[in-house]
Amino acid sequence: MSASQQTPAPVKARANERPKYGPQRGGGPMAHGQGSGEKAVSFGPSMKRLLGHLRPELLGIVAVIAMTVVGTVLNSIGPVILGQGTNLIFDAVVTTKTAIPLDRLAQVLGWALAAYLGFFLLSWASGFMINAIVQRSVYRMRKQVSEKLTRLPLKYFDGQPRGELLSRVTNDVDNVSQSLQQTLSQILSNIFTLIGVVFMMFWLSWQLALVALVTIPVALGVTVLIGSRSQKLFAKTWKATGELNSQIEEAYTGHDLVTVFGRRREVEASFREKNGELFTATFGAQFISGIIMPVMFFVGNLNYVVIAVVGGLMVTGGSMTIGGVQAFIQYSRMFTQPITSLASMANLLQSGVASAERVFEVLDAEEESPDAQAELPSPVAGRVAFEHVTFSYLPDKPLITDLNLVAEPGSTVAIVGPTGAGKTTLVNLILRFYDVQGGRITIDGVDVASVPRSVLRDEIGMVLQDTWLFGGTIRDNIAYGKVGASEDEILAAATATYVDRFVHALPDGYDTVINEEASNLSAGEKQLITIARAFLSDPSILILDEATSSVDTRTEVLVQKAMGRLRADRTSFVIAHRLSTIRDADVILVMENGAIVEQGSHDELLAAHGAYDRLYQSQFAAAITEDDAA
């Protein structure tokens, strides 16, 4: 879009008036609906969907599983090999009382070393591949979220606190990455280790294996019981994180106002409250899920004691060798370790799935309607017509009803009226930030709903009251209005809009870097840069929304001249509260409660002694009275 701003700071709106071009602090009508995060995470479906994001890496996952299986086999036969070594030593020293066969013992130890070395190498290789798989999958997820945001309608952003949405896009995606990274390889390794160990335990002694398996239902019961309670707390943790981010972002961007109005204590109190909520939720989630590990250690130690006692009795009875018992005790440790590890990863997994569900809520948000493929005439003359247009932000509160309006090519249409009258809504409908609910809007006879949004917005330039400049040079900010703009085109736009006048007084001229808040430029200088940006885009239709309301009188003269050049031979819509700035408009529309109550030229409307005359008198009568008194 060739608009000069897209996401400036919001202003407070009335009940049925949307914030002007920005999200409403604390959320809007949608803030407590979709994406609130209050309900517990739906673990099963969300986990299944999260794993579905790994489907493009199927071949890599198969390779990881194969390496994990082979590594598990090598790790599982290690204790049996070492048990044979123990039997060699025991038979030589205790049974036959002969010299230890060092050659056979060395051979056994060599096989054990080879098995464990192979297990190490395969574990390292599978871990490396898992890392690559997870990072590629998270990269695709970030890309999907980024692309999704470009397809979401403006009303979605109006209903989302900025910090909350940023938390979903950054913190939650990062948490998904970390959770998958730390759990995926361990889960595969532990599951296959558990299967291999159980097989070897039954191969050595089915009696001792049954004793060991008693711990499985205990472990599962503990994990399910504790995990079900911690799921809700993990969902609350990430919801609280988003709310805290939103509060910090709001306090930081409005730091000057907080300081001027002496509201530091209130901001600090709000921060303490949100921080306390985050602490309580995080502490509860980590504490409850952290109980799993010590409980599993306790169960594992009981299992170890029982196996040692029963195994000792079996050696005494001659039904098992001491090497076999040694191997089984190692297997019992290897058996409880994956169970304990899986249980300890439950908190990581629940946290990751809770974050994934918050990301999925963004991905599942309702998108803009698909673009039609009609074309605007070339060149665009700029005739804009509203035909029986009906629109409302809230279904039960009508705003615009059966509106009819025609702006002829090259004309300037000024729109005035009280706050909440629907002035900004008109230009939002032209740009298709919102779609009409009845009637239609046409440009040169073509319904804007039938034209791709990108094509429509390429023909429209916009200059807003709240200037939006990004961190970069003045040259880059002007060039933002046109892709591939040449140096001559940038300089021509800057000269035509009086930017060139003040740029040469700056240390680096056009290469002066604008800081994050653009505080190294005055309000008027920033506004002139946005006008130059719109001038460079060379739009067929121009929208000026209170573009001079935040500048001083002297700068306003320059801005007015720059806008005059910008409006030349273009259909222009000018939203203004300062009526002195729109006297030369071809048509002035007076809006009240979403309807046009008057229209005509400045002189005609004053002569009618209607709504426009009342607005005019309210602005100028007091000043005239003061001048007469002087």
TANOR-V87774 format. One record per backbone hydrogen bond with DSSP energy under -1.0 kcal/mol. CO is the residue of the C=O (numbers start at 0). NH is the residue of the N-H. E is the energy in kcal/mol with one decimal. If there is no record, write none. Layout:
# TANOR-V87774
CO|NH|E + CO|NH|E
This chain:
# TANOR-V87774
13|16|-1.5 + 23|26|-2.4 + 27|30|-1.3 + 29|32|-1.9 + 32|35|-1.6 + 40|42|-1.4 + 41|45|-2.0 + 42|46|-2.8 + 43|47|-2.3 + 44|48|-2.3 + 45|49|-2.4 + 46|50|-2.5 + 47|51|-1.4 + 49|52|-1.1 + 50|53|-1.8 + 51|54|-1.4 + 53|56|-1.9 + 54|57|-1.6 + 56|60|-2.5 + 57|61|-2.5 + 58|62|-2.2 + 59|63|-2.4 + 60|64|-2.7 + 61|65|-2.5 + 62|66|-2.5 + 63|67|-2.6 + 64|68|-2.6 + 65|69|-2.4 + 66|70|-2.7 + 67|71|-2.5 + 68|72|-2.3 + 69|73|-2.3 + 70|74|-2.4 + 71|75|-2.5 + 72|76|-1.9 + 76|80|-2.2 + 77|81|-2.5 + 78|82|-2.4 + 79|83|-1.7 + 80|84|-1.5 + 81|85|-2.2 + 82|86|-2.3 + 83|87|-2.1 + 84|88|-2.1 + 85|89|-2.9 + 86|90|-3.0 + 87|91|-1.9 + 88|92|-2.7 + 89|93|-2.9 + 89|94|-1.4 + 90|95|-3.6 + 91|97|-2.3 + 99|101|-1.7 + 100|104|-2.5 + 101|105|-3.0 + 102|106|-1.9 + 103|107|-2.4 + 104|108|-2.6 + 105|109|-2.3 + 106|110|-2.1 + 107|111|-2.2 + 108|112|-2.7 + 109|113|-2.6 + 110|114|-2.2 + 111|115|-2.5 + 112|116|-2.6 + 113|117|-2.4 + 114|118|-2.1 + 115|119|-2.1 + 116|120|-2.4 + 117|121|-2.3 + 118|122|-2.2 + 119|123|-2.4 + 120|124|-2.4 + 121|125|-2.5 + 122|126|-2.3 + 123|127|-2.1 + 124|128|-2.1 + 125|129|-2.5 + 126|130|-2.1 + 127|131|-1.9 + 128|132|-2.7 + 129|133|-2.9 + 130|134|-2.4 + 131|135|-2.2 + 132|136|-2.1 + 133|137|-2.8 + 134|138|-2.1 + 135|139|-2.0 + 136|140|-2.0 + 137|141|-2.8 + 138|142|-2.2 + 139|143|-2.6 + 140|144|-2.5 + 141|145|-2.7 + 142|146|-2.7 + 143|147|-2.4 + 144|148|-2.4 + 145|149|-1.1 + 147|150|-1.3 + 150|367|-2.8 + 152|155|-1.2 + 153|157|-2.0 + 154|158|-1.3 + 156|159|-1.0 + 157|23|-1.3 + 160|164|-2.1 + 161|165|-2.5 + 162|166|-2.1 + 163|167|-1.7 + 164|168|-2.1 + 165|169|-2.2 + 166|171|-2.6 + 169|173|-2.6 + 170|174|-2.4 + 171|175|-2.1 + 172|176|-2.2 + 173|177|-2.5 + 174|178|-2.5 + 175|179|-2.6 + 176|180|-2.5 + 177|181|-2.3 + 178|182|-1.7 + 179|183|-2.4 + 182|186|-3.1 + 183|187|-2.1 + 184|188|-2.5 + 185|189|-2.9 + 186|190|-2.5 + 187|191|-2.3 + 188|192|-2.3 + 189|193|-2.5 + 190|194|-2.1 + 191|195|-2.7 + 192|196|-2.9 + 193|197|-2.3 + 194|198|-2.1 + 195|199|-2.2 + 196|200|-2.6 + 197|201|-2.2 + 198|202|-1.9 + 199|203|-2.0 + 200|204|-3.0 + 204|208|-1.9 + 205|209|-1.9 + 206|210|-1.5 + 207|211|-2.2 + 208|212|-2.2 + 211|214|-1.6 + 212|215|-1.3 + 214|218|-2.8 + 215|219|-2.9 + 216|220|-2.5 + 217|221|-2.3 + 218|222|-2.5 + 219|223|-2.7 + 220|224|-2.3 + 221|225|-2.5 + 222|226|-2.8 + 223|227|-2.1 + 225|229|-1.7 + 226|230|-1.5 + 229|233|-2.3 + 230|234|-2.0 + 231|235|-2.1 + 232|236|-2.1 + 233|237|-1.9 + 234|238|-1.7 + 235|239|-2.8 + 236|240|-2.0 + 237|241|-1.9 + 238|242|-2.1 + 239|243|-2.5 + 240|244|-2.4 + 241|245|-2.2 + 242|246|-2.2 + 243|247|-2.5 + 244|248|-2.7 + 245|249|-2.1 + 246|250|-2.4 + 247|251|-2.6 + 248|252|-2.4 + 249|253|-1.6 + 251|254|-1.5 + 253|257|-2.4 + 254|258|-2.3 + 255|259|-2.8 + 256|260|-2.5 + 257|262|-2.8 + 258|261|-1.0 + 262|266|-2.5 + 263|267|-3.1 + 264|268|-2.6 + 265|269|-2.5 + 266|270|-2.5 + 267|271|-2.6 + 268|272|-2.2 + 269|273|-2.5 + 270|274|-3.3 + 271|275|-2.4 + 272|276|-2.1 + 273|277|-2.3 + 274|278|-2.6 + 275|279|-2.8 + 276|280|-2.4 + 277|281|-2.8 + 278|282|-3.1 + 279|283|-2.3 + 280|284|-2.4 + 281|285|-2.8 + 282|286|-2.8 + 283|287|-2.5 + 284|288|-2.3 + 285|289|-1.9 + 288|291|-1.1 + 290|294|-1.8 + 291|295|-2.5 + 292|296|-2.3 + 293|297|-2.2 + 294|298|-2.3 + 295|299|-2.6 + 296|300|-2.4 + 297|301|-2.1 + 298|302|-2.2 + 299|303|-2.2 + 300|304|-2.3 + 301|305|-2.4 + 302|306|-2.4 + 303|307|-2.3 + 304|308|-2.3 + 305|309|-2.6 + 306|310|-2.9 + 307|311|-2.0 + 308|312|-1.9 + 309|313|-2.0 + 310|314|-2.2 + 311|315|-2.2 + 312|316|-2.0 + 313|318|-2.0 + 320|324|-2.0 + 321|325|-2.5 + 322|326|-2.4 + 323|327|-2.3 + 324|328|-2.8 + 325|329|-2.1 + 326|330|-2.3 + 327|331|-2.5 + 328|332|-1.9 + 329|333|-2.7 + 330|334|-2.2 + 331|335|-2.1 + 332|336|-2.0 + 333|337|-1.1 + 335|339|-2.9 + 336|340|-2.9 + 337|341|-2.9 + 338|342|-2.2 + 339|343|-2.5 + 340|344|-1.6 + 342|345|-1.2 + 344|348|-2.8 + 345|349|-2.8 + 346|350|-2.3 + 347|351|-2.6 + 348|352|-2.6 + 349|353|-2.3 + 350|354|-2.1 + 351|355|-2.5 + 352|356|-2.4 + 353|357|-1.4 + 354|358|-2.1 + 355|359|-2.9 + 356|360|-1.8 + 358|362|-2.1 + 359|363|-2.2 + 361|364|-1.1 + 382|443|-3.0 + 383|406|-3.5 + 384|441|-2.5 + 385|404|-2.1 + 386|439|-1.8 + 388|402|-2.5 + 389|436|-2.5 + 389|437|-1.1 + 390|398|-1.2 + 390|399|-3.0 + 393|396|-1.9 + 399|390|-2.7 + 402|388|-2.5 + 404|385|-3.6 + 406|383|-2.2 + 407|410|-2.0 + 410|571|-2.8 + 411|586|-2.0 + 412|573|-2.8 + 413|588|-3.7 + 414|575|-1.7 + 415|590|-2.8 + 417|420|-1.7 + 420|593|-2.4 + 421|425|-1.3 + 423|427|-2.1 + 424|428|-2.0 + 425|429|-1.7 + 426|430|-2.2 + 427|432|-2.5 + 427|433|-1.0 + 437|389|-2.1 + 439|386|-2.9 + 440|447|-2.8 + 441|384|-2.4 + 442|445|-1.8 + 445|442|-2.4 + 446|449|-1.8 + 447|450|-1.3 + 449|373|-2.5 + 451|455|-2.4 + 452|456|-2.8 + 453|457|-1.4 + 455|458|-1.2 + 456|1|-1.6 + 456|459|-1.1 + 458|539|-1.3 + 458|540|-2.3 + 460|542|-2.3 + 461|3|-2.6 + 462|544|-2.8 + 471|513|-3.8 + 472|476|-2.0 + 473|477|-2.1 + 474|478|-2.6 + 477|480|-1.8 + 478|481|-1.7 + 481|484|-1.4 + 485|489|-2.1 + 486|490|-2.6 + 487|491|-2.3 + 488|492|-2.2 + 489|493|-2.4 + 490|494|-2.5 + 491|495|-2.3 + 492|496|-1.4 + 493|498|-1.9 + 493|499|-1.5 + 494|497|-1.3 + 498|502|-1.9 + 501|504|-1.1 + 502|505|-1.7 + 507|510|-2.3 + 508|511|-1.7 + 509|474|-2.3 + 511|473|-1.3 + 514|517|-1.4 + 517|520|-1.1 + 521|525|-2.4 + 522|526|-2.1 + 523|527|-2.3 + 524|528|-1.8 + 525|529|-1.9 + 526|530|-1.9 + 527|531|-2.4 + 528|532|-2.2 + 529|533|-2.0 + 530|534|-2.6 + 531|535|-2.4 + 532|536|-1.4 + 539|570|-1.4 + 540|460|-2.7 + 541|572|-3.0 + 542|462|-2.6 + 543|574|-3.3 + 545|548|-1.1 + 547|550|-1.1 + 551|555|-2.4 + 552|556|-1.2 + 553|557|-1.0 + 554|558|-2.7 + 555|559|-2.9 + 556|560|-2.2 + 557|561|-2.7 + 558|562|-2.7 + 559|563|-2.2 + 560|564|-2.1 + 561|565|-2.0 + 562|566|-2.4 + 566|569|-2.1 + 570|541|-3.0 + 571|412|-3.5 + 572|543|-3.2 + 573|414|-3.2 + 574|545|-2.7 + 576|578|-1.1 + 577|580|-1.7 + 578|581|-1.3 + 581|584|-1.5 + 586|413|-2.9 + 587|599|-1.4 + 588|415|-2.8 + 589|596|-2.7 + 589|597|-1.2 + 591|594|-1.5 + 594|591|-2.5 + 597|589|-2.8 + 599|587|-2.6 + 600|604|-2.4 + 601|605|-2.0 + 602|606|-2.2 + 603|607|-1.2 + 605|608|-1.0 + 609|613|-1.9 + 610|614|-2.2 + 611|615|-2.8 + 612|616|-2.8 + 613|617|-2.1 + 614|618|-1.2 + 615|619|-2.2 + 616|620|-2.4 + 619|623|-2.3 + 620|624|-2.4 + 621|625|-2.0 + 622|626|-2.0 + 623|627|-2.4 + 624|628|-2.1 + 625|629|-2.0
